[in-house]
Amino acid sequence: MIVSGGELDYPKERFFIPTDMDHRKEQLKFMDMELWYTEKQTPHFGITAKISRTLHHEKTTFQKIDVIETEQFGRMLVLDGMVMITDRDEFVYHEMLTHVGMNTHRSPKRVLVVGGGDGGAIREVLKHPSVEKAVLCEIDGRVIEVSREYFPEIAGALGDSRVEIRVEDGIKHIEAHPGEYDLILVDSTEPVGPAVGLFQKPFYQGIFDALRTGGVMVAQTESPWFNRDLIAQVYRDISDIFPVTRLYTASIPTYPSGLWSFTLGSKGPDPLEVPPERLRVPDTRYYSPELHQALFQLPRFVKELMVQKER
């Protein structure tokens, strides 16, 4: 049995009425059958994981939500057939999305997370004592509810008194709140469906307008192996708007190719110029002051994506 893109594919030969002679053999086949989940990350490549059970499945107004128990990575949240988080490696993504920008800004007090209904980015944001208010703007409220039920260690910080949860369109929220935030994190799904607008230049201009003086934004920007054109375009768009733009990467096993990119835009402070003593490390497992300094030493083929801005 294979779970492909969030759907079950049953081998056709399993479905027949066995004869008396076949009955015992067929029972043994079902006992030995394994259940696997496969995400087709491109038309020609995917990632697969053995799973023990399906915990949740539903279709909301916006997407399909699945929670499955995997043998290798624990519980896995899947949206429209794409892996969002797992118990084992979620800390890498959430720390890298959050702490680079938090430490680049001198003292972020008001923070907005667009998307991120699982609550992981909010959890990391609240580790910084300067934060007075953290707004989570998630378009699909069911993602928040499902995450609270099945990923309490990730979503637990959503109940903090400093957190305001807004179930609404992040693009519209940003348009309605000019000059309000010190840091904006774009914790989006892949650029399909309602998330397409989160990878376009007007959205980044809206973020610029919603940031205060010295404000910083960070967005997840996909795989340098599979999304080269997208990364180059996003870097170009953000560079056209923000005076400081930096690209950095992290290793996340369950994301397409395992190498993931993030793009930072800043109205002033530069992550390369943050004094080491100011690089706070609040209970992290991946991010560190040493890593912060090394993040921007990119492989040559990734650097080429930034050079495309000049062409």
Buried (B, 14 or more C-beta within 10 A) or exposed (E): EBBBBBEEEEEEEEEEEEEEEEEEEBEEEEEEEEBBBBBBBEEEEBBBBEBEEBBBBEEBEBBBBBBBBBEEBEBBBBBBBBBBBBBBBBBBBBBBBBBBBBBBBEEBBBBBBBBBBBBBBBBBBBBBEBBEBBBBBBBBBBBBBBBBEBBEEBBBBBEBEBBEBBBEBBBEBBBEBEEBBBBBBBBBBBBEEBBEBBBBBEBBBBBBBBBBEBBBBBBBBBBBBBBBEBBBBBBBBBBEBBEBBBBBBBEBEBBBBBBBBBBBBBBBBBBEEBEEEEBBBBEBEBBBBEBBBEBBEBEEEBEEBBEBBEE
